[in-house]
Amino acid sequence: IDDKLFAGRTVTPQNTVRLHGEVDVEHYGYREIDVDVLEIVK
């Protein structure tokens, strides 16, 4: 996740986050998530 998506916010294990993006399936079943939006759910 790019630093710019955090926008100065701190995320801890106690936070719930919602990620919006795209899942890319690469060779050998490897998956990568290209995150467009990081939202902290309260």
BAMI-970964 format. One line per field, with one value per atom (N, C-alpha, C): residue number from 1; atom name; y, x negated, z negated. Coordinates in pm, 1 decimal, decimal comma. Atoms other than C-alpha are relative to their C-alpha. Layout:
pos: NUM  ...
site: CA  ...
yy: Y  ...
xx: X  ...
zz: Z  ...
//
This chain:
pos: 1  1  1  2  2  2  3  3  3  4  4  4  5  5  5  6  6  6  7  7  7  8  8  8  9  9  9  10  10  10  11  11  11  12  12  12  13  13  13  14  14  14  15  15  15  16  16  16  17  17  17  18  18  18  19  19  19  20  20  20  21  21  21  22  22  22  23  23  23  24  24  24  25  25  25  26  26  26  27  27  27  28  28  28  29  29  29  30  30  30  31  31  31  32  32  32  33  33  33  34  34  34  35  35  35  36  36  36  37  37  37  38  38  38  39  39  39  40  40  40  41  41  41  42  42  42
site: N  CA  C  N  CA  C  N  CA  C  N  CA  C  N  CA  C  N  CA  C  N  CA  C  N  CA  C  N  CA  C  N  CA  C  N  CA  C  N  CA  C  N  CA  C  N  CA  C  N  CA  C  N  CA  C  N  CA  C  N  CA  C  N  CA  C  N  CA  C  N  CA  C  N  CA  C  N  CA  C  N  CA  C  N  CA  C  N  CA  C  N  CA  C  N  CA  C  N  CA  C  N  CA  C  N  CA  C  N  CA  C  N  CA  C  N  CA  C  N  CA  C  N  CA  C  N  CA  C  N  CA  C  N  CA  C  N  CA  C  N  CA  C  N  CA  C
yy: -117,9  0,0  122,9  -121,4  331,5  89,8  -89,8  574,9  111,4  -111,8  847,1  -37,0  41,6  639,5  9,9  -14,5  659,9  145,4  -143,3  1042,8  46,7  -42,9  1086,4  -71,0  73,7  849,4  -117,9  114,8  581,3  -115,6  120,2  228,7  -97,0  95,0  -13,5  -130,4  126,8  -376,1  14,0  -20,7  -236,6  63,6  -62,3  -56,9  -105,2  76,8  -209,4  88,9  -78,5  -96,9  -66,8  48,4  -130,4  43,1  -27,6  -155,3  -13,3  5,3  -78,1  -8,3  12,7  -193,3  -116,4  104,0  -467,4  -114,1  117,6  -822,0  -51,4  55,4  -938,8  -138,3  134,8  -1310,9  -18,1  15,2  -1368,6  -148,6  137,8  -1682,2  -78,3  92,0  -1980,5  34,9  -30,5  -1845,9  115,6  -114,6  -1547,4  111,8  -108,4  -1269,4  129,7  -132,3  -899,9  91,3  -93,5  -631,7  140,6  -138,2  -289,9  88,3  -75,8  -67,1  142,2  -135,5  252,4  89,2  -75,6  358,5  -78,9  57,4  290,1  79,1  -65,2  365,2  -61,7  48,9  338,5  -4,0  21,2  193,6  16,6  -24,4  312,6  -84,5
xx: -85,8  0,0  -89,4  80,6  -147,4  20,5  -5,5  -229,0  102,7  -92,6  -17,1  144,7  -136,2  298,0  28,7  -18,7  240,5  30,8  -27,9  254,8  -24,6  36,2  83,9  74,9  -76,3  323,0  -82,3  67,0  196,0  98,9  -82,5  333,0  -67,9  51,6  289,9  78,7  -75,4  398,9  142,7  -133,9  702,3  94,9  -82,0  826,6  53,7  -53,9  1051,1  -12,1  14,6  970,3  76,1  -63,8  1152,7  -90,2  85,8  941,5  81,9  -63,8  1071,6  -112,5  104,2  866,1  27,4  -7,1  792,5  -92,6  82,3  665,4  -54,8  65,9  413,1  -52,5  52,2  340,3  -116,6  122,2  -14,5  -29,0  43,4  -204,2  -3,8  8,3  -193,3  100,0  -104,4  119,8  -30,3  35,4  -58,7  100,8  -98,0  190,2  -58,3  45,1  120,2  122,2  -112,0  365,3  -51,5  33,6  337,6  105,3  -95,4  502,3  13,2  -29,6  670,9  46,5  -56,7  846,6  -19,4  10,2  770,0  93,8  -100,7  1059,8  -5,8  -3,8  1050,0  145,7  -139,1  1382,0  10,3  -14,9  1501,4  110,2
zz: 0,0  0,0  0,0  -10,3  104,2  -121,7  115,9  -176,9  18,0  -23,4  -13,0  -34,2  33,2  -76,6  -149,4  144,1  -452,7  -36,4  17,8  -428,2  -143,2  134,5  -766,0  -111,6  101,2  -943,6  -50,8  59,7  -1180,2  -8,0  6,7  -1150,0  -95,3  98,6  -1440,6  10,9  -1,7  -1496,1  -54,8  54,5  -1682,1  101,9  -103,6  -1366,6  96,5  -111,4  -1104,8  122,7  -122,4  -751,6  113,6  -122,0  -421,8  114,8  -114,7  -108,8  127,5  -131,1  239,2  102,2  -100,7  532,9  92,3  -100,9  778,0  -39,0  28,3  726,5  132,2  -117,6  984,9  -35,1  20,2  1012,9  96,2  -78,3  1129,4  23,3  -23,8  1227,9  -130,0  114,1  992,4  -109,7  96,7  818,7  -93,7  84,1  660,2  23,3  -9,9  585,0  -54,1  41,6  557,3  -0,5  9,1  444,7  27,3  -34,2  607,3  -66,9  81,7  344,0  54,1  -45,9  466,5  -115,2  111,8  143,2  -128,1  133,6  -223,5  -89,4  84,0  -456,8  -139,3  137,5  -836,9  -42,9  39,1  -954,7  -150,5  144,1  -1294,1  -57,1
//
